[in-house]
Amino acid sequence: MLFICDKYITFVVNKQHFMNYPKIEKDILIHTDRKEFKLYTDKVLIENLKTKKTPVEISVDVVPSDEPDIDDRDWIYNSSLFEIFASIPFIENHVAPLSEAYNDFLEKFDLFLEIFKSMSQIDGIEMAPFSLHFELENTYILKFLFHPLPEKIDYVTMLASAFDTIAHLHQEKESELKTAIQTSYSRKNNKKYLTFTDGSWKVLNPLLEVGKEITKDYRKDRDWRVKKPHIILNQDNFTHRFIFDSNWVLVFDHLETMLIQPNDVALYSNIADRCLNQAMEFYEKVILPRHKQWHGSFPSLEKQKEYYDYFEIIIQAVIFAYTALEAFANICIPAGWEYQTEANGVKTIYSKEAIERKFELREKFKKVIRPILNSPDPTREDWWMPFIELENLRNEIIHTKQSRSEERYAKLLSQSIFDIVRNHKNIIQFYGDHISKYRTEFLEEYPYEFGYDDVIPGLMTDKNYWKSYKSIRNIKFDKSDEEE
């Protein structure tokens, strides 16, 4: 908030809690809890806008701060000095057509904001001067956050981008951002938070944001090949949480060993990477120089031993790159999923287990996984042909035919083999993008170090959380607990 006195200007954080979306009678409504701020806005902004024949009209309401706490403070900092609410007529009549009055408003607002620009901290707390609200389709309350301020971007540019985003959301029936708004979790009032990153506004999923924080701490002392943990949050307070490892007890030779379950995809991919790096050492030392100087067509018996060592290593790389993809494809098929085919009037229904056993990997990508992950035709992707080469080569290795052995070993010496093996990581990352958008429940099975390390936590009611808390810690229940 803004205090205007004879000798100084002081700002205080607006901690107002809006139970209901306010009625906006003009183009823009500004909320503050200080009369002094209203006077400042009237004089510096509203009066300057009146130079236009049909200016953007602004009203300022002084609203008492009845609630001392800030919405969703347990997962996001969203304080600002004042709140802006945009009306639908403002979007339709000024923003969408880029009216002259709208451009004038942005220019005058920039001058109005000048006094706030140097005040990014108050009492050591960083904040934005303002936040922007818009009610979308009478269903969602969008709150655009202007903190932190990206480098080389000013507040007015961000504000104009936010208005433009609202205009598109208001006009479009479907869009990727609108889908994200609809599917992201909201604790109450269907309030959705948006932040400005990489030049555009993106909706924040509170569960994903909390998951990121937990993941960062969880991974500090754990190997990257572990399976991701199962996270449960108290839906009323995200700081109250359970984090469960997937522990195995391996029993062998009269011994027991408890360890965190590994992620198959991570293990197999890492084997492929390690073998590929070892194979590259031989390739750079022996094969690549031959392209510059014609020699080596008749290697000595000792040198041939190095070739055989190379074959062992590169074969491992091929097999485990493919196995990583097989393991990955299988985690993309949910339990209970069925795939139906029809031939000659006969319908056949395959369960998840039957799909895993009977379908080639290319068929899983082409037919089974597409509707699950809402992914495009994989045969049109750049990674498809290298994948087919990998699958064919792997099959030739596993199902060896002597008549084609010479050709197979020649392929293993081709320089393209390295890109063919590395390509398996491109495929995992390609589908990771679709998992993060359409099947976030699969993130728990998705491996670390492939660009999508986050986990979407589950939710538990406050009552069940504390019952579980006491049970896990062997705390006796009192009568009130039992009655509940």
N, C-alpha and C positions, 0 to 999 in steps of 0.2 A: 504494500500500500504506500501511498504518497502523503507525506505531511508537508504543507507549505507554511512556513513561519517567516518572520521578518528577516531572519539572518541565515536560515539554513533550510535544506530540503532533506527529509528523511524518508526511507522506504521500509515497510514492514511486509513480511510474507503474507499473502492472501491464503488462508487455510480454510476457506469456505467449502462447505460440503453441500452440493446441490442434490436435494432429494428428488425434485421434479425439474424437467427441462423448462426453462422460462419461456413465457410468451414474448415473441419478438414483434413489435409493432412497426418498427422501421427497418431499414436495410440491415443495420448492424446494431447489436446491443452489447454494451460493455458493462461488466459487473465489477464492482469494487466494494469494499466495506468501509471506505473513508470518504467523507464529504469533500475533503480537500482535493482528492484526486478528481472528483467530478468537476470541481471548479477549474482545475488545470486542463482537463479534457475539453470542457466547453470553450475555454479561452484560446487554447493553442491549436486544437484540431477542428472542432466543429465550426467555429467562426471562420477559420481559413477556408473551409470547404464551401462556404456560402458564396464564394466568388463565381461559381458556376451557376448556370441557369437552372439545371436540374441536378443538383449534387447528390452524392451518396449521403443518405440521411443516417445519423447516428444518435442513439439515446444512451444515457448512462444511468444505471440504477445503483443506488447504494443499498447493499443487502447485508444485514447483520450476519456476522459469523457465529452461527449457533453451535457448530460442531468444531471442536479444537483439533481434531485429527484430520489427516489427509487421506483421501481415498487410496486404497491399495498400497499403503506405505510400506507393507511388508515385502513388496517385490519391485516397486518402481518409485523413483523420486519424481514427482510431477508438480511441484510448487511453482507458482508464477506470481508476478506482482498484480496482474489483472487478467480477467477472462474476457475473450471476445466470442460472441455468438453470431453466426451468419444466418440470415434468413433465406428461404427459397426464392422470394422475389429478387433479392440481391444477386443470387447466383444466376437466375434466368435473365434478368434485365441488364445486368452490368458485367458480370464475370464472363459468361458464355459469349456474348457479342463483343466483349472488350470495349465497352463504352468509354467515351471521353471522360465521363465523370469517374469511372473506375480507375483509369490511369492517373487522374488528378488525385484521387484518394490515396493511391499508393505513394505518390510523390509527397503529399502533405503528411501522411502517416510516418514516412521516413524522417521528416523534420521533427514531428511530434515525439518520435522515439529517441531522438538524439540524446536526451538527458538520461535515458536508461542504459545506453550502450556501454558505458564505463562501469556500470553497477552490476557486474556478473556475480558478485559475492556480497552477501549481507550476513554479518556475524559469522563469517567463515563458511557459509552455506552457498554453494553455487546454484544459480537458478536462471530461468529465462524471464524476460520482462513480461511475457504474456503467453497464453495458450489459446488455441482456437477450437471452438465447438461447432458441431453441425449435427442436426438430427436427420438421419438418412431413412427415408421411407417409413417414417413414424415408428421405427423399430429399433434402430441402433443410434446411440449417441457417440459420435466420433470426437475424440480429443486429440488434436495435433500438438505434439510436444516440441518446443523450440530450444530444448537443452538436451545434449550439448550442441553448441554452434559449430558446424563443420568448418574446416579451413577454407578460406577464400570464398565464403558464402555469407551474405548478410541477411539480417532478419526479414527485410522486405522481400528479397528474392525468394526466401523460403515461404513467406506468407502468400505471395503470388502463386507459387507452385502448389501450395495447399488449397487455395481457392480453385485453381485449375483442376486439381485432383477431385475436389468436391463436385465441380461441374460435370466431369466425366462420369463419376459415380451416379450422379443424379440423372444423367441422360441415358446411360447404358443399362441394358437389361442384364447383361452378363459381362464379367471381366475377371481376370485373375485376382485383382485386388478385392473385388466385391466378394468373390468366393472365399478369400482369406478372411475377410471381415465376418462373413456368415459362419465360418467353421471354427474360428479362434474362440478360445474359452473366455467367458466373461463371468465374473463372480456375481455381479448384480447390475440391474438396470440396463443390461446389454451395452455397457460402456466399452468402447474399443479404443485403444491407444495406438497412435501412429507416430513414427519417428522418421526423420529425413536422413537417409543413407544412400550413398552411391548415386546421388542426383535425383532421387525420387522418394516418395512417401511409401512406407511399408508398415503394415499392421503388426503390432506386437502380440504374440501369444503368451500370456503370462505364465502358462505352464512351461513353455519352451524356455522363457527367460530364466525362470527359477531352475529349470533343468540344466541350463548352461552354467549357472553359478555352482551348482552341486557337482557337475561333471568336472569343472576346473579343479575343485578341491579334491575330488575323488581320485583323479588321475595323478596326483602329485607323487605318490609312492607306489603306483601299480604299473605293471607291465602293460604295454598297449595291446597285447594279444588277448587280454582277458575279455570275457563276456561282460557287457554292460550291466550295471546293477538295476534292481527293481526299486523304484522310488515311490513312496506314498506320502502325500501331503495332507495336513489338516486343512480342509477347504476354507475354514474361517481364519486361519493364520498360517501362511506358508512357511514361517520360520519353525513351525513344529512339523517334523518330518521323520520318516523311517527310511533308511537306506539298507537294502538287503542284497548281499552278494549271492550269486548262484554257486553255492559250494558243492563240491563232489567229495565223496569218500571212496577212494579207489582201493579196492581189496585185491591183493595179489600175493601169492607165495607166502601166505600166513601173515602178511603185513597190511597195514591200513595207512593211507595217506590222504589227508584232507587238503584240497586246494580249490581256488576259484576256477570255475569252469572256463576253459579257453574258448575263444571264438574260432570255429573251424575255418571260416573264410580268411581270417587274419593269419592263422598258422600256415595254411596252404599257400597263400599269396606270399608270405614272408619266405617260405622255402624256395618258391619260384624266383623271387628277387635275389636271394642269396646265391642260388646256383647260377643265375644269369650274370651276376657280377663276377663270379669265379670264372665262368666261361669267357667273359669279355677279356679277362687278363690274358688267356691263351690267344684269343682272336686278335688282340692288338699286337701281341708279340710275334705271332707266327703268320697269320693270314693277311692282315692289312698291308704289311710291307710288301707282299707279293704283288699287290696292285701297282706299286711304284717301280718295282724292279723284278723282271721276269726270272724267277727262280723258285725252287722248292717243289717242283713237280715230282721229284723222286726223293721223298724224305727218307732219311736213314731209319734203321730199325729202332734206334733210340728215340728219334723224333716221332715215329709212328706211335710209340707208347703215349706221347703227349696228346696225339689225336684221339686215342682211345679214352684217355682220361677226360678229354673234352666231351666226347660223345656221352659218357656216363652222366656228366654234369648237365649238359644241355637237354638230355632226355628227361632228367628230373625236373628241369625248369618247365618243359612243355607239359608234362603230366600234371604237375602241381598247379600250374596256372589254370589249366582246364578244370582240375578238381576244385579249385577255389570258386570257379564260376558255377560248377554243379552245386556245390554247397550253398552258394549265394542264391541261385534260382530256387532251391527248395525252401529257403526261409521266406521267400516271397509268396509262397502258396500257403494261405491260412488254413488252420485246422478246420475240417468240415467242408472245405471247398470241393466242388465237383465240376468236372468238365465233360461235356456231352458231345458225342459225334454221331453221325448218321450215315450209313452206307447201305445201299440196296434196300431201303425201307426199314433197316434194323438200327435201332438206337442203342448206343452203348454209353453208359455213365461211368466215368473214372473218378475214384476217390483221390484224395491227396496222396495217399500211399501208392495207389496204382499209377498215378501220374509220375511220381518220383521214379518208379521202377521201369515203366514201359515207354516213356516219351524220350526221344533224343533231346539233347539240350537245345538245339536250334529250334525244335518244335515248341519247347517250353517258352522260349523267348517270343516266337512268332505268334503262338496261338493262346497259350495258357495265361501268361503273365500280363499280356496287354490289357485285358479288361480289369485285372486286379489293380494294377498301378496306374491305369489311365494313361498308358504310354503309347507313343506313335509306332508306326510300322518299323521294326528294327532293321529290316532289309534296306531301308533308305538311309540309314545312319552310316557315318564314315567308318565306324568300328566293325561293321558287319562282315565285310570280305576278309579282313585279317582274322576275325573270329572263326569264319568258316575254314580258313587255312589251318588255324590252330586245332579245330575239331577234327579235320581230316587227318592231320599229322598225328594227333594223339591216337586216333582210331587205328592208324597204320602201325603205330608202335605197340599198342595193346593187342591188336589182332594181326600179328606179324605174318606177312606173306613173303616167302623167300624170293619170289619172282620180282618183287618191287623193293627189295632191301637196298640195292645199290642206289636207286633213285631217292629213297628215303634218307639215307645217310648224306647224300649230296645236298638235300634240302637243309639238313641240320648244319651244314657248313656255309649256307648262304647268309649273307649279311642281313637279309630281311628277317631272319629267325628272331633277332632281338626285338624288333618292333612287333612281331607277331605275339611274342610272349608278353611284352609290356602292355599290350593292348587289353589284356584282361582287366587291368585296373581302370581303364577308361570305361569299360562296360559297367563295372561295379559303381563307379561314380555317376554314370549316366542314369542308372536306375535309382541311385541314392537321391538324386534331385526329385524324382517322382515320388519316392517314398516320403520325403520331407514335406511334400505338398498334399499328397492324397492318402497316404497310409502311414501316418506318424506312429501307429502302434508297432510298426516293424523296426523303428529306430533302435529299439532295445536289442534287436538281433543283428543290427547293422554294425560292421566292424569299425573300430577306431582308425584314425589316420587316413580315411578316405574322403574327408571333407564334410562329413555329417556325424559329428561326435556326440550330438545332443540326444537327450532322452526326454520323452514327454511323461512326467510323473502321473501316477494315479491319484485319486482323491478319496478322502475318508471324512465322514462327518465328525464334528468336534466330539460328540459323545463316544463314537466308536474309536476315535483316535486315543482318547484318554483311557478307555477300557483296555485297548491293546497295549498302551504304554505300561499300564500297571501289570498286565498279564506277562509281558515280556520281561519286566524287571521283578517279577514275583512279589508285587505289592498287593497286600490283602485288600479286597473290596469291602467298602462299608455298605451299610444297608441301602443308602440312597443309590449307590451304583447298581446293586442287585435289583432294586425296584425299577430302575430305568430299563 
